[in-house]
Amino acid sequence: MDKRRLGSTDLDVTEVGLGTWNIGSAWGDVSDEEARAAVRTALEEGVTFLDTADVYGDGASEKYIGEVLEDWDDSAEVTVATKVGRRLEPHEAAEYTAANLEEHVDRSRENLGVETLDLVQLHCPPREVYYQPRVFDAMESLVEDGKIDHVGVSVEKVEEGLKAIEYPCVDTIQIIFNPLRQRPAELFFEEAKRRNIGVVVRIPLASGLLTGALSTDTTFPESDHRNFNRDGEAFDRGETFSGLAFERGLEVVDRIESHVPEGMTTAQFSLRWILDHDAVSTVIPGSSSPEHIRENVAAASLDPLSNQTRGVVRDIYEEDVYNAAHHQW
């Protein structure tokens, strides 16, 4: 699998990585062995970028990664990105203190079994945090202390990403981007390229909508965010189905599927569409299924989509999604 440079860092990461929200929490029950198998499968398929967070299973996904990498011969070639901040109680800007951030970083270091974390991202912090330089100074201090190598921010909104990259210590931005969430491809991608910022794309399959495997008859477990967060009851609504109503999202995907080239799955089509944007450093689909992980990785070796196909995806977005979602995130 080809690699891309992660912004201005010295890290080259595979075009397709692995997101581990799925094996940590909020996606239904996943056993310990299933979770470890997912990480191992990704590594066996050549993935060198793993993304996690300290709140995924209250640190469970970090521990799964640490356990697998402990026995992995090429662990030094793997970049692990984690996220901190969402464990704060209450989750308010005032709690983003240097002491709290250091405590969370130390916990992640222990969970992953490393002295220095490759990349630590603020985890969708409150809006006010982006206007508090002390928070970013605290992260820079953790770099100087050798506890982390690089700083990033996982954002909900394009405006947050644009503000975050004003801070010199920020090397990467993690953002939702897919055929149902196209706004980042405008000003944000242009600015990220201009400033040499690494772009990590999360939720590339819109919580499963863009796999083509869901239907109006699909039901989700009570512990699955696609059940309990459709209207943003637990966290930002944009994290679930990219902010679209489930039924509406299915209708849009039906239109997209008619343009998927032969021999390509809907999921691979969506991942290839994302990778065709050169501002993207890596995309991190998550899954607990080895079969799906292999399928996702294979998208990196597919030919780029034609200009005509990309134009059709843009047309569908403008006709069916733009008014409902474009300016919200």
Buried (B, 14 or more C-beta within 10 A) or exposed (E): BEBBEBBEBEBBBBBBBBBBBBBBBBBBEBEEEBBBBBBBBBBEBBBBBBBBBBBBBEBBBBBBBBBBBEEBEEBEEBBBBBBBBBBBEEBEBEBBEBEBBBEBBEBBBEBBBBEEBBBBBBBBBBEEBBEBEEBBEBBBBBBEEEBBBBBBBBBBBBBBBBBBBEBEBBBBBBBBBBBBBBBBBEEBBEBBBEBEBBBBBBBBBBBBBBBBEBEEEEEBEEEBBBBBBBEEEEBBBBBBBBBBEBEBBBEBBEBBEEBBEEEBBBBBBBBBBBBBBEBBBBBBBBBBBBEBBBBBBBBBEBEEBEEEBBEBBBEBBEEBBBEBBBEEB
